[in-house]
Amino acid sequence: TYGPWYCSKHANTAYLIWMSVIDLLPGDDECWAQNMNLTFNGTQVFNASGVDIETISWGSTVTFEYVDPGMKSRTAYLAEAVESLIAIGYVREVNLFGAPYDWRLSPEFNENYL
């Protein structure tokens, strides 16, 4: 395992890795980068040792409305667009969907999401 000694090496429960503004502060940004790292062996792509990253809430818009759900007032991303669509009759997870995927991977390695 690489990265600073102060980066957590184990988590007892899953947590949102993308994106907490706090994780991008100096010092913590190296831990975030460590967890986001990929290794390519010529044919396959692997997460960093001990890291398992999964997309959540397939079909829901919650994964992209805010960059950091913990700081909604400052990190709105597509929330306004979603609210505008709701205002004209769209309904979340009925006719308004989101399709999260692992953006670190090329389409070749994202076959489960495409």
Rosetta blueprint (number, residue, H / E / L):
1 T L
2 Y L
3 G L
4 P L
5 W L
6 Y L
7 C L
8 S L
9 K L
10 H L
11 A L
12 N L
13 T L
14 A L
15 Y L
16 L L
17 I L
18 W L
19 M L
20 S L
21 V H
22 I H
23 D H
24 L H
25 L L
26 P L
27 G L
28 D H
29 D H
30 E H
31 C H
32 W H
33 A H
34 Q H
35 N H
36 M H
37 N L
38 L E
39 T E
40 F E
41 N L
42 G L
43 T L
44 Q L
45 V E
46 F E
47 N E
48 A L
49 S L
50 G L
51 V L
52 D L
53 I L
54 E L
55 T L
56 I L
57 S L
58 W L
59 G L
60 S L
61 T L
62 V H
63 T H
64 F H
65 E H
66 Y E
67 V L
68 D L
69 P H
70 G H
71 M H
72 K L
73 S L
74 R L
75 T L
76 A E
77 Y L
78 L L
79 A H
80 E H
81 A H
82 V H
83 E H
84 S H
85 L H
86 I H
87 A H
88 I L
89 G L
90 Y L
91 V L
92 R E
93 E L
94 V L
95 N L
96 L E
97 F L
98 G L
99 A L
100 P L
101 Y L
102 D L
103 W L
104 R L
105 L L
106 S L
107 P H
108 E H
109 F H
110 N L
111 E L
112 N L
113 Y L
114 L L
